[in-house]
Amino acid sequence: MADTAGRTAGARGHRAAGLLAGLLAPRPSGTRHPLVATAMVVPLAAFLAFLFGGWDAVVTQASSVAGMLGR
């Protein structure tokens, strides 16, 4: 749980300010959930594939992986 000892008594009454401070505060380093990581990477990968004309390569690789998995 987050360390809340540094907050003042006046900040407790302002929920929006506390929420905003919580969203902007630096988080301790750790691991992300795999779905969050995927959601972050897939749009960038799609953009780069579109930018460099790599759709054919992406389709070929996906087809090869699906063939190896037996689907």
C-alpha angles and dihedrals in degrees: 000000000000120000106250099171092102095061121103124231091248093058092061092071095057108072095175092052091048091048092049092048090050092052094048098041117105113258125220113260115259142122126308125224109264092240091054091050090048092049089053097047104039097067091049092047091049091049093050092047090051093044095052097035095248099142092108091052091048092051092047093050093046090050091050093049091048089050092052091049090051098244 
